[in-house]
Amino acid sequence: MSLYTKYTYYKKKEESIQRLYQQRLAKNLSEYPTASTIDEKWENIKIAIKKTANEAIGIKKKYGKKKGLRIWNEEIKKFRLKQTNSLSKIPTKT
């Protein structure tokens, strides 16, 4: 999982999903042994919450537009090269 995982939280509004989430969270929390330090406890809780969210409500899929030009051919390449060269010949004020 990435650092910023987006979950489908809208599903959590349904009662059946809420019950499933609660049951799985209790189960996942009980799987981890008792930790000795607060950092270990926090890490166990964090992992259990992420695992439960992934199981019960799922991860939101990305449907974004791809940036940039999709069709790149020789004609466009020559045009961009010509445009870049003409811009580099423009004198600048100093």
CORVENLIN-V359430 format. One line per field, one symbol per residue. ss: DSSP state (@ for helix, = for strand, . for the rest). Layout:
# CORVENLIN-V359430
ss = ???
This chain:
# CORVENLIN-V359430
ss = ......=.@@@@@.@@@@@@@@@@@@@@@@@......@@@@@@@@@@@@@@@@@@@..=..............@@@@@@@@@@@@@@@......
